[in-house]
């Protein structure tokens, strides 16, 4: 079976499509993974290729605006749901054309607009909620391919936080009999999966560490008129303000014990506003895109916050449980050399060596899309694919909803 994984992350910068064949196969170029103890799962993934598609500027603005729950329009949310379904379908069709393949199944994560992983009271009941938009029925109708979408609610219905879900793939890819490994993904939010040496799936634990690219990207847009700090050049030319960094690393989220999840609710608009308050604002008469005098320092400090918060999470919540000697990094953050250099320094202090997922057969920017292809494949075969020790769920659950063409 050939499966397309479709992912658009919290950075809301575009769509990743990854195409693979998760089957019982052997051969050159395969990415090996091991079955969880006591369960029958496919033993190899043939990674066939991936493609990336940016959101049109007006769509990205609408997606980001829709994350502002206090101001979002119900009508626009409904329209966005179907619009993203159309764009996901376009991306899959273009990916198939690029790779000259025809998919049998699509696993589509959708675009997260709101995620509240901890139960809260609403109209007399207490529950956690999540919302990933992008109509699966529209994707199925346009592509002629069955679609698995809306993966997170089933885990939450089982008592979990609905995240992280990528640990299932991390365990299959990176488990080793002798080496303890940490799989780290740096998207809008950074999250890790800790896999002790020779671990069973019940010994895997995972959680969000805090901001990934989210704060850096917002600052680059507001201060420099750029959607992100390309090549980490702005951060490299700035100076880290250790006082500001120290204040932000005391954010309550970083001290919370796992399992825990984060999103724009913690590190979005309000966090960026507080961050900007610590630095000089652009003058009102400045040209569009002009940076403040300390804009470079602001982005350098935000970059350091991502690296430092990852180190803090590993030191406080991971290393006390087992020995880990490797960290395998994926996600858009790997394209920022400044961030990666600073993160390597932070890991060196912990005695951990840094690798990229590319070294293990999965391109760094494709891994989350690969994960949802695999999760979709498991759902199609009616097999559970959450990791309860990562999400806090009371039981394993079959994830997602099926839309037929």
C-alpha positions in Angstrom: 0.0 0.0 0.0 1.2 3.5 -0.9 0.2 6.1 1.7 0.5 9.9 1.6 1.0 11.8 4.9 -0.1 15.4 4.9 1.0 17.8 7.6 0.6 21.5 8.3 2.1 22.6 11.6 1.6 25.3 14.1 3.9 27.6 12.2 1.2 27.7 9.6 3.7 28.2 6.8 2.5 25.5 4.4 1.8 21.9 3.6 4.2 18.9 3.7 3.3 15.8 1.7 5.3 12.6 2.3 4.6 9.4 0.4 5.7 6.0 1.7 4.9 2.3 1.6 4.5 0.9 5.1 4.5 -2.8 4.4 6.3 -6.1 5.2 9.1 -5.5 2.7 12.8 -5.6 2.6 15.3 -4.0 0.2 17.8 -1.2 -0.3 16.6 2.2 0.9 14.1 0.9 3.4 13.7 2.5 6.8 13.5 -0.3 9.3 11.3 -0.1 12.4 10.5 -2.7 15.1 7.1 -3.9 16.1 5.8 -3.0 19.6 6.0 -5.9 22.0 3.2 -8.4 21.6 1.6 -6.7 18.6 1.9 -7.4 14.9 2.9 -4.3 12.9 4.6 -3.7 9.6 8.4 -4.0 9.8 9.6 -1.6 7.2 8.7 1.8 5.6 9.8 2.4 2.1 10.2 6.2 2.1 9.3 7.2 -1.5 9.6 11.0 -1.5 8.1 14.2 -0.3 7.1 17.7 -1.4 6.5 21.0 0.3 3.9 23.7 -0.7 3.7 27.1 0.9 0.3 28.6 1.9 -0.6 31.6 -0.2 0.0 34.7 1.8 -3.7 35.5 2.3 -4.4 31.9 3.4 -1.6 32.0 6.0 -3.0 35.3 7.3 -6.5 33.8 7.6 -5.1 30.7 9.3 -3.2 32.8 11.9 -6.2 35.0 12.4 -8.4 32.0 13.0 -6.2 30.9 15.9 -7.4 34.0 17.7 -10.4 32.4 19.3 -11.7 35.7 20.7 -12.1 37.2 17.3 -12.6 34.4 14.8 -15.7 34.4 12.6 -17.7 31.2 12.6 -18.5 31.6 8.9 -14.8 32.1 8.1 -13.9 29.1 10.1 -16.4 27.0 8.1 -15.0 28.4 4.8 -11.4 27.8 5.9 -12.2 24.2 6.7 -13.3 23.5 3.1 -10.6 25.7 1.6 -7.8 23.8 3.4 -9.4 20.6 2.2 -9.0 21.9 -1.3 -5.4 22.9 -0.7 -4.5 19.6 0.9 -6.0 17.8 -2.2 -4.0 20.0 -4.5 -0.8 19.2 -2.5 -1.4 15.4 -2.7 -2.2 15.5 -6.4 0.9 17.6 -7.1 3.0 15.3 -4.9 1.8 12.2 -6.8 2.6 13.9 -10.1 6.1 14.9 -8.9 6.9 11.4 -7.7 4.9 9.6 -10.5 3.0 7.6 -7.9 -0.6 6.8 -7.2 -1.6 6.7 -3.5 -4.0 4.2 -2.0 -4.6 6.1 1.3 -4.1 9.6 2.7 -3.3 10.4 6.4 -4.1 14.1 6.8 -3.3 15.8 10.1 -5.1 19.1 9.2 -4.3 22.6 10.6 -4.5 23.0 14.4 -6.5 26.0 15.3 -7.0 25.3 19.0 -5.6 22.8 21.4 -6.5 22.5 25.1 -4.9 19.3 26.3 -5.9 19.8 29.9 -9.5 19.3 30.9 -11.3 22.5 31.8 -14.9 23.2 32.9 -17.4 24.3 30.2 -21.2 24.6 30.7 -21.1 22.3 33.7 -18.8 19.6 32.2 -15.1 19.2 32.4 -13.1 18.0 29.3 -10.1 18.6 27.1 -10.6 19.8 23.5 -8.8 20.1 20.2 -9.6 21.3 16.7 -7.7 20.4 13.5 -9.4 21.9 10.4 -9.2 20.8 6.8 -12.2 18.8 5.5 -11.2 15.2 5.0 -14.3 14.6 2.8 -13.2 17.4 0.4 -9.7 15.8 0.2 -11.2 12.4 -0.6 -13.6 13.7 -3.1 -11.0 15.7 -5.0 -8.3 13.0 -5.0 -10.5 9.9 -5.3 -8.5 8.4 -2.4 -9.8 7.4 1.1 -8.6 9.8 3.8 -7.9 9.3 7.5 -8.1 12.7 9.3 -8.8 14.2 12.8 -6.4 11.9 14.7 -6.3 13.6 18.1 -9.8 13.4 19.5 -9.8 9.6 19.9 -6.8 9.8 22.2 -8.5 12.6 24.2 -11.7 10.6 24.5 -9.5 7.9 26.1 -8.3 10.4 28.7 -5.1 11.6 26.9 -4.0 15.1 25.9 -4.2 14.3 22.2 -0.5 15.0 21.8 2.2 14.2 21.0 1.3 11.5 18.4 4.6 11.3 16.6 6.2 9.1 19.4 4.6 6.1 17.7 6.8 6.6 14.7 9.8 7.6 16.8 9.6 4.3 18.7 9.4 2.3 15.5 12.3 4.1 13.9 14.8 4.8 16.7 14.5 2.1 19.3 17.9 0.5 19.9 18.9 -2.4 22.1 21.9 -0.6 23.5 21.5 3.1 22.9 19.1 5.4 24.7 17.8 8.0 22.2 15.8 11.2 22.2 13.8 12.1 19.1 13.3 15.9 18.9 11.0 17.7 16.4 11.3 21.4 16.1 8.3 22.8 14.4 6.3 25.8 15.7 6.4 23.9 19.0 9.3 21.7 20.0 8.5 18.2 21.3 10.6 15.2 22.2 10.2 11.4 22.5 12.5 9.6 25.0 13.2 6.0 24.1 15.4 4.2 26.6 17.7 1.5 25.4 15.9 -1.8 24.7 12.6 -0.1 25.7 9.1 -1.6 25.2 6.6 0.9 23.9 5.2 1.1 27.5 8.5 2.7 28.6 8.5 5.4 26.0 7.5 8.9 27.2 7.1 12.2 25.3 6.0 15.8 25.8 6.2 19.3 24.3 9.3 21.2 25.6 8.0 24.7 24.7 8.5 27.0 21.7 10.2 25.8 18.6 10.1 28.2 15.7 6.9 30.0 16.8 8.3 32.9 18.7 11.3 33.4 16.4 9.0 33.4 13.3 6.6 35.9 14.9 9.5 38.3 15.8 11.0 38.0 12.4 7.7 39.0 10.8 7.0 41.9 13.1 10.5 43.3 13.3 11.9 42.5 9.8 8.9 41.8 7.6 10.2 38.2 7.0 8.2 35.1 7.6 11.2 33.5 9.4 14.8 34.1 10.2 16.3 32.6 7.0 19.5 30.6 7.7 19.5 32.0 11.3 21.3 35.0 10.0 19.4 37.6 12.1 20.0 35.6 15.3 23.7 35.1 14.5 24.2 38.9 14.2 22.5 39.6 17.5 23.3 39.2 21.2 21.5 37.0 23.6 20.0 39.0 26.4 20.6 36.6 29.3 18.4 38.6 31.7 15.4 38.4 29.3 16.2 34.7 28.6 16.3 34.1 32.4 12.9 35.6 32.9 11.2 33.7 30.1 12.8 30.3 31.1 10.8 30.7 34.4 7.5 30.5 32.4 5.2 28.1 34.3 4.9 25.7 31.4 8.6 24.8 31.6 8.2 23.6 35.2 5.1 21.5 34.6 5.7 17.8 34.8 5.0 15.7 31.6 2.8 14.6 29.9 2.1 18.2 28.7 1.4 19.9 25.5 1.8 23.5 24.3 0.6 25.7 21.4 -0.2 29.2 20.5 -2.2 29.4 23.7 1.1 29.4 25.6 3.6 30.8 23.1 1.6 32.7 20.6 0.3 36.2 20.4 0.5 37.1 24.1 3.9 35.6 24.6 5.3 37.4 21.6 3.8 40.7 22.9 5.5 40.3 26.2 8.8 39.3 24.4 8.6 42.5 22.3 8.0 44.6 25.4 11.5 43.6 26.6 13.1 45.1 23.5 12.8 48.4 21.6 9.8 48.6 19.3 10.1 49.9 15.8 9.3 53.6 15.6 5.9 54.6 14.2 7.5 56.5 11.3 9.7 53.6 10.3 9.2 52.0 6.9 7.3 48.7 6.7 9.6 45.9 7.7 12.2 48.1 9.4 13.6 46.5 12.5 14.1 48.1 15.9 17.6 48.8 17.2 17.5 45.7 19.3 15.6 43.5 16.8 18.6 41.3 16.1 19.0 40.8 19.9 15.3 39.9 20.3 15.5 37.1 17.7 18.9 35.9 19.1 17.3 35.7 22.5 14.2 33.9 21.2 16.4 31.4 19.4 18.3 30.8 22.6 15.0 30.3 24.4 14.2 27.4 22.1 17.6 25.8 22.6 17.7 26.4 26.4 14.1 25.2 27.0 14.9 22.0 25.2 18.0 21.5 27.4 16.1 22.3 30.5 13.4 19.8 29.7 15.9 17.0 29.0 17.9 17.8 32.1 14.9 18.0 34.4 12.5 15.4 33.1 14.4 12.9 30.8 17.9 12.2 32.2 16.7 11.3 35.7 14.7 8.4 34.2 17.4 6.6 32.1 20.7 7.1 30.2 20.5 8.8 26.9 23.4 9.5 24.6 21.9 10.6 21.3 19.3 13.1 20.2 17.9 12.9 16.7 16.4 16.2 15.4 13.8 16.8 12.7 11.4 19.6 11.7 11.8 23.0 10.2 14.1 24.1 13.0 16.9 22.0 11.4 17.1 24.6 8.6 18.3 27.2 11.1 22.1 26.7 11.5 22.3 29.1 14.4 19.6 27.3 16.3 21.2 23.9 15.6 24.7 25.1 16.7 23.4 26.5 19.9 21.3 23.4 20.5 24.4 21.2 19.9 26.2 23.2 22.6 23.4 22.8 25.0 23.4 19.0 24.4 27.1 18.8 24.7 26.8 20.0 28.3 24.5 17.0 28.9 26.9 14.5 27.2 24.4 14.0 24.3 25.5 13.9 20.7 23.2 15.6 18.1 22.1 13.9 14.8 19.6 14.7 12.1 16.8 12.4 11.1 18.3 12.4 7.6 21.0 10.1 8.9 18.3 7.5 9.7 16.6 7.7 6.3 13.9 10.3 6.9 14.5 13.9 5.7 14.2 16.3 8.6 11.4 18.3 7.1 9.4 15.3 6.1 9.2 13.3 9.4 5.9 14.6 10.8 4.2 14.0 7.5 5.7 10.5 7.5 4.2 10.0 11.0 0.7 10.7 9.8 1.1 8.4 6.8 2.0 5.6 9.3 -0.8 6.6 11.7 -3.3 6.6 8.8 -2.1 3.2 7.7 -2.6 1.8 11.2 -6.1 3.2 11.4 -7.0 1.8 8.0 -6.0 -1.6 9.5 -8.0 -0.9 12.7 -4.9 -0.9 14.9 -4.2 1.6 17.8 -1.4 4.0 17.3 -1.3 6.4 20.2 1.3 5.9 22.9 -0.5 6.2 26.3 2.7 6.8 28.2 3.2 9.9 26.0 -0.3 11.3 25.9 -1.6 10.3 29.3 -4.4 8.2 27.7 -5.9 5.4 29.8 -5.7 3.0 26.9 -4.5 2.5 23.4 -6.9 3.9 20.8 -7.5 3.6 17.1 -7.0 7.2 15.9 -8.8 9.2 13.2 -11.9 9.3 11.1 -12.4 7.8 7.6 -13.7 9.8 4.6 -14.3 7.7 1.5 -14.2 9.3 -2.1 
